[in-house]
Amino acid sequence: MIVIGETINSTRKPIQEAIARKDASFLQRLAQAQAEAGADYIDVNAGAFVEREAELMEWLVQVVQEVSEVPLCLDSANPAALEAGLKANNKGKPIVNSVTAEEAQFRKVLPLILQYQVPVVALALDDQGIAKAGQDRFAVAKRLIGALCAEGVAPERIFLDPLIQPISVQNDFGLIAIEVIRRVKQEFPHVNTTCGLSNISFGLPERAKLNRIFLTMAMAAGLDSAILDPLDHELMDAIKASNALLGRDQFCMSYIKAFRQSRASG
């Protein structure tokens, strides 16, 4: 399971305030904490600052990379901000988050993916919006994967996001996402799947519990990655346990190591 740390996101009020006052040390501590907790990538998002997003994306990349070797996930719907982040990046290959099947957005983001040869989060979304039925959303995902591959993007560099929506809005949204994940892994085994995990529980109590249980269900369906909070220790434990139960942890060695470390620290 590839963990993308979600906490440096300007949609969160404390992060937005820290970015506004350019509190580099606060954001750097958050980046380091996520890396130490096991994040494979650190997501950076300045989207709340519409007029200054490109400038602040560049600044965020520089600030985080001063203290962390963990590669970044450049999170923006704005191609100019993505380009600014790519130009500023100097440690490893970042993930571009994201491209969609919307014609105009696809044509603007695709050249960046090809120029920098980076992995990309591909959202199952087109000019009609988010399809409500699982089969229709999978059709969008299939078309988007095909379009990226036709342009020379290797399947291994694609992270297909089925778009997690809150079950507080419609009770089968979780099942629809799981259906898309399962079908993508069946038809495109070399394509990665990912999701914004915490969207599933929006508007409900005990959100962390719902996030953990949904994650294990999605992993069983073939989820390879998730944008999540690596500082949620129980969630990270659920990932380790799921990897062991799904046969992804040779002789359960990672699970045993984590257990021994928790015993030693306790």
C-alpha positions as CSV (number, residue, x, y, z in Angstrom):
1,M,0.0,0.0,0.0
2,I,1.4,3.3,-1.1
3,V,0.6,6.0,1.5
4,I,0.2,9.6,0.4
5,G,0.2,11.9,3.4
6,E,-2.7,14.3,3.1
7,T,-2.2,16.8,5.9
8,I,-0.5,19.7,4.1
9,N,-3.7,20.7,2.3
10,S,-4.9,24.3,2.2
11,T,-8.5,23.3,2.5
12,R,-7.8,22.6,6.2
13,K,-8.0,25.9,8.2
14,P,-4.8,25.5,10.2
15,I,-2.8,24.7,7.0
16,Q,-4.4,27.6,5.1
17,E,-3.5,29.9,7.9
18,A,0.1,28.6,8.1
19,I,0.5,29.1,4.3
20,A,-1.0,32.6,4.5
21,R,1.6,33.6,7.1
22,K,4.3,31.5,5.4
23,D,5.0,29.6,8.6
24,A,7.6,27.3,7.1
25,S,8.6,25.7,10.3
26,F,5.0,24.6,11.1
27,L,4.6,23.0,7.7
28,Q,8.1,21.4,7.8
29,R,7.3,19.7,11.2
30,L,4.1,18.3,9.6
31,A,6.1,17.0,6.6
32,Q,8.7,15.4,8.9
33,A,6.0,13.8,11.1
34,Q,4.3,12.3,8.1
35,A,7.5,10.9,6.7
36,E,8.4,9.4,10.1
37,A,4.9,7.8,10.3
38,G,5.5,6.0,7.0
39,A,4.3,8.2,4.2
40,D,5.6,7.2,0.8
41,Y,4.6,10.6,-0.7
42,I,3.7,13.9,0.9
43,D,0.7,15.7,-0.7
44,V,1.1,19.5,-1.1
45,N,-2.0,21.7,-1.9
46,A,-2.3,25.5,-2.2
47,G,-5.6,25.4,-3.9
48,A,-7.4,27.7,-1.4
49,F,-5.3,30.6,-2.7
50,V,-6.8,30.8,-6.2
51,E,-4.9,34.0,-7.3
52,R,-1.6,32.9,-5.8
53,E,-1.7,29.1,-6.2
54,A,1.2,28.7,-8.6
55,E,3.4,31.0,-6.5
56,L,2.5,29.2,-3.2
57,M,2.8,25.7,-4.8
58,E,6.4,26.6,-5.7
59,W,7.0,27.8,-2.1
60,L,5.4,24.7,-0.5
61,V,7.6,22.4,-2.6
62,Q,10.7,24.3,-1.6
63,V,9.8,24.4,2.1
64,V,9.0,20.7,2.3
65,Q,12.0,19.6,0.4
66,E,14.3,21.5,2.7
67,V,13.6,18.9,5.4
68,S,12.3,15.8,3.7
69,E,13.6,13.3,1.1
70,V,10.1,11.8,0.6
71,P,8.8,12.6,-2.9
72,L,5.8,14.8,-3.2
73,C,2.3,14.6,-4.6
74,L,1.5,17.9,-6.3
75,D,-2.2,18.4,-5.7
76,S,-4.0,20.9,-7.9
77,A,-6.6,21.3,-10.6
78,N,-4.6,24.2,-12.0
79,P,-2.1,23.3,-14.7
80,A,-0.1,26.4,-13.9
81,A,0.3,25.4,-10.3
82,L,1.3,21.9,-11.3
83,E,3.9,23.3,-13.6
84,A,5.3,25.5,-10.9
85,G,5.5,22.6,-8.5
86,L,7.2,20.4,-11.1
87,K,9.8,23.1,-11.9
88,A,10.6,23.6,-8.2
89,N,10.8,19.9,-7.4
90,N,14.4,18.6,-7.0
91,K,14.0,15.3,-5.0
92,G,12.7,12.2,-6.8
93,K,9.7,11.9,-9.1
94,P,6.6,13.6,-7.8
95,I,3.1,12.5,-8.5
96,V,0.9,14.9,-10.5
97,N,-2.5,15.0,-8.8
98,S,-4.4,15.2,-11.1
99,V,-5.7,14.7,-14.6
100,T,-9.3,14.0,-15.7
101,A,-11.1,12.9,-18.8
102,E,-12.4,16.5,-19.3
103,E,-11.1,17.4,-22.7
104,A,-9.7,20.8,-21.9
105,Q,-8.1,19.8,-18.6
106,F,-6.6,16.6,-20.1
107,R,-5.0,18.6,-23.0
108,K,-3.4,21.1,-20.5
109,V,-2.0,18.5,-18.0
110,L,-0.9,15.8,-20.5
111,P,2.1,17.8,-21.8
112,L,3.4,18.2,-18.2
113,I,3.1,14.5,-17.5
114,L,5.0,13.7,-20.7
115,Q,7.7,16.4,-20.3
116,Y,8.5,15.4,-16.7
117,Q,7.8,11.7,-17.1
118,V,6.0,11.6,-13.7
119,P,3.2,9.4,-12.3
120,V,-0.2,10.8,-12.4
121,V,-3.5,10.5,-10.4
122,A,-6.3,10.0,-13.0
123,L,-9.7,11.0,-11.8
124,A,-12.7,9.1,-13.2
125,L,-14.4,12.3,-14.2
126,D,-15.3,13.7,-17.6
127,D,-17.1,16.7,-19.1
128,Q,-20.4,15.2,-17.9
129,G,-19.3,15.3,-14.3
130,I,-19.0,12.3,-11.9
131,A,-21.1,9.3,-13.2
132,K,-23.5,8.0,-10.6
133,A,-23.6,4.4,-11.7
134,G,-20.6,2.2,-11.1
135,Q,-20.5,0.8,-14.7
136,D,-20.6,4.4,-16.1
137,R,-17.8,5.6,-13.9
138,F,-15.8,2.6,-14.8
139,A,-16.4,3.4,-18.5
140,V,-14.9,6.9,-17.9
141,A,-12.0,5.4,-16.0
142,K,-11.4,2.9,-18.9
143,R,-11.5,5.7,-21.5
144,L,-9.1,7.9,-19.4
145,I,-6.6,5.0,-18.9
146,G,-6.7,4.3,-22.7
147,A,-6.1,7.9,-23.6
148,L,-3.1,8.2,-21.3
149,C,-1.6,5.0,-22.5
150,A,-2.2,6.0,-26.1
151,E,-0.1,9.1,-25.4
152,G,2.8,7.1,-24.1
153,V,2.1,7.1,-20.3
154,A,3.0,3.6,-19.0
155,P,0.2,1.9,-17.0
156,E,2.5,1.6,-14.0
157,R,2.6,5.4,-13.8
158,I,-1.2,5.8,-13.7
159,F,-3.0,6.0,-10.3
160,L,-6.7,5.7,-11.1
161,D,-8.9,7.4,-8.6
162,P,-12.6,6.2,-8.7
163,L,-13.6,9.3,-6.7
164,I,-14.7,8.6,-3.2
165,Q,-17.9,10.4,-2.2
166,P,-19.6,10.6,1.2
167,I,-21.9,7.8,2.2
168,S,-23.7,10.4,4.2
169,V,-25.0,11.7,0.9
170,Q,-25.8,8.4,-0.8
171,N,-25.4,5.1,1.0
172,D,-23.9,3.1,-1.9
173,F,-21.1,5.6,-2.8
174,G,-18.6,3.3,-1.1
175,L,-19.8,0.3,-3.0
176,I,-19.6,2.1,-6.3
177,A,-16.0,3.1,-5.7
178,I,-15.1,-0.4,-4.7
179,E,-16.7,-1.7,-7.8
180,V,-14.6,0.6,-10.0
181,I,-11.4,-0.4,-8.1
182,R,-12.1,-4.1,-8.6
183,R,-12.9,-3.7,-12.3
184,V,-9.9,-1.5,-13.0
185,K,-7.6,-4.1,-11.4
186,Q,-9.2,-6.9,-13.3
187,E,-8.9,-5.2,-16.7
188,F,-5.8,-3.1,-16.1
189,P,-3.7,-5.1,-13.6
190,H,-0.6,-2.9,-14.1
191,V,-2.5,0.4,-13.4
192,N,-2.4,1.5,-9.8
193,T,-5.6,2.5,-7.9
194,T,-5.8,5.3,-5.3
195,C,-8.4,7.4,-3.5
196,G,-8.9,10.3,-1.2
197,L,-9.8,8.1,1.8
198,S,-11.4,10.6,4.2
199,N,-14.1,11.7,1.7
200,I,-16.0,8.5,2.5
201,S,-16.9,9.6,6.0
202,F,-17.6,13.3,5.5
203,G,-20.5,14.5,7.6
204,L,-20.5,11.5,9.9
205,P,-19.4,10.9,13.5
206,E,-16.5,8.6,14.3
207,R,-14.9,9.4,11.0
208,A,-11.6,7.7,11.7
209,K,-13.4,4.4,12.3
210,L,-15.3,4.5,9.0
211,N,-12.1,5.5,7.2
212,R,-10.2,2.5,8.6
213,I,-12.9,-0.1,7.8
214,F,-13.5,1.3,4.3
215,L,-9.8,1.2,3.6
216,T,-9.5,-2.5,4.5
217,M,-12.5,-3.2,2.2
218,A,-11.0,-1.3,-0.6
219,M,-7.6,-3.0,-0.2
220,A,-9.4,-6.3,-0.5
221,A,-10.9,-5.1,-3.8
222,G,-7.4,-4.1,-5.1
223,L,-6.7,-0.6,-3.8
224,D,-2.9,0.0,-4.2
225,S,-2.7,3.5,-2.7
226,A,-4.6,6.1,-0.7
227,I,-4.3,9.8,0.2
228,L,-4.7,9.6,4.0
229,D,-3.5,10.8,7.4
230,P,-0.4,8.8,8.3
231,L,-0.5,10.3,11.7
232,D,-3.6,8.2,12.5
233,H,-1.7,5.3,14.1
234,E,-4.7,2.9,14.1
235,L,-5.2,3.6,10.4
236,M,-1.6,2.8,9.7
237,D,-1.9,-0.4,11.8
238,A,-4.9,-1.4,9.7
239,I,-2.8,-1.1,6.6
240,K,-0.1,-3.4,8.0
241,A,-2.7,-5.9,9.2
242,S,-4.5,-5.8,5.8
243,N,-1.3,-6.3,3.9
244,A,-0.6,-9.4,6.0
245,L,-4.1,-10.8,5.6
246,L,-4.1,-10.2,1.8
247,G,-0.8,-12.0,1.3
248,R,1.2,-8.8,0.5
249,D,3.6,-9.2,3.4
250,Q,6.0,-12.1,3.0
251,F,5.9,-14.3,6.1
252,C,4.1,-11.3,7.8
253,M,7.5,-9.8,8.5
254,S,6.5,-6.2,8.3
255,Y,3.5,-6.8,10.5
256,I,5.7,-8.6,13.1
257,K,8.3,-5.7,12.9
258,A,5.6,-3.1,13.5
259,F,4.2,-5.1,16.4
260,R,7.6,-5.4,18.1
261,Q,8.3,-1.7,17.6
262,S,4.9,-0.8,19.2
263,R,5.7,-3.0,22.1
264,A,9.1,-1.5,22.6
265,S,7.8,2.1,22.4
266,G,5.0,1.3,24.8
